[in-house]
Amino acid sequence: MTAGYIAGSLVGSFAIAYLCDTFVSDKKAFGGSIPKTVSDKEWWLATDTKFQAWPRTAGPPVIMNPVSRQNFIVRSTE
C-alpha cells in the first residue's frame, strides 16, 4: 500500500515538473524569444563545421603548481 503511494506521488511529481517546464520554456511564460544562434540552421552548420575542423592546434602541455600559482611547460624527455 505504501509503495503504491510512493510510486504514484513520484509519477505525479514528474508529470507536474514536465508540465511546468514545458509551460515556462516552450510556451515562453515569462516572455522572451529563441536566440537566432539556436534557430538559424546556417549558423548552426557554420559553428559545427568550425568545431569539427582539423587539425586542431594547441600549446604545449602545462603543469600548474597550485601553491605558488606558477605554470611550468612540460618538456619532452626524449
HELIX and SHEET records of a PDB file:
HELIX    1   1 THR A    2  ASP A   21  1                                  20    
HELIX    2   2 THR A   22  ASP A   26  3                                   5    
HELIX    3   3 LYS A   36  SER A   39  1                                   4    
HELIX    4   4 LYS A   41  PHE A   51  1                                  11    
SHEET    1   A 2 VAL A  62  ASN A  65  0                                        
SHEET    2   A 2 GLN A  70  ILE A  73 -1                                        
END                                                                             
